[in-house]
Amino acid sequence: MGWFDRLFGRTPGPTSQLFARFRRKSRAPTDPDLLKIAKDRKGHVSRKAVRDEYNRLVLEKYAHDKA
């Protein structure tokens, strides 16, 4: 019964630890154009694939800006 209490919050400490890993550490603004390109390229596969493609496009964009 202890795991049930931790999961549903009868003891407040462990629930914050449970959901802490789901919070994002930082919220950077997204580039809507790059996100649309990533969704068009990888949208049918998975959200992780879209996120990876978006990150790749962002790195590619800023690599060209620095050069």
C-alpha positions in Angstrom: 0.0 0.0 0.0 3.0 2.3 0.4 3.6 2.6 -3.3 0.0 3.6 -3.8 0.3 6.4 -1.2 3.5 7.7 -2.9 1.9 7.6 -6.3 -1.3 9.4 -5.5 0.1 11.9 -3.1 -1.0 11.0 0.4 2.6 11.6 1.4 3.6 14.8 -0.4 7.4 14.2 -0.6 7.8 11.3 -3.0 5.2 12.6 -5.5 7.3 15.6 -6.2 10.2 13.3 -6.9 8.0 11.2 -9.1 6.9 14.1 -11.3 10.2 16.0 -11.2 11.7 14.0 -14.0 8.8 15.0 -16.3 9.4 18.8 -15.9 11.5 20.5 -18.5 14.6 22.3 -17.2 14.4 25.2 -19.6 11.8 26.4 -22.0 13.5 27.9 -25.0 11.4 29.6 -27.6 10.8 27.5 -30.7 11.4 28.5 -34.2 8.0 27.8 -35.9 9.5 27.6 -39.4 12.0 24.9 -38.4 9.4 23.1 -36.4 7.1 22.9 -39.4 10.0 21.6 -41.6 10.8 18.9 -38.9 7.1 17.9 -38.7 6.9 17.6 -42.5 10.0 15.5 -42.6 9.5 13.2 -39.6 5.9 13.8 -38.5 4.7 10.3 -39.4 7.4 8.5 -37.4 7.2 9.7 -33.8 7.5 12.8 -31.7 11.0 11.9 -30.7 12.0 11.8 -34.3 10.4 15.2 -34.9 12.3 16.6 -31.8 15.6 15.1 -33.0 15.1 16.5 -36.5 14.2 20.0 -35.1 17.3 19.9 -32.9 19.4 19.0 -35.9 17.9 21.9 -37.9 18.5 24.3 -35.1 22.1 23.3 -34.8 22.6 23.5 -38.5 21.1 27.0 -38.6 23.2 28.3 -35.8 26.4 26.6 -37.2 25.9 28.6 -40.4 25.3 31.8 -38.4 28.5 31.4 -36.5 30.6 30.8 -39.6 
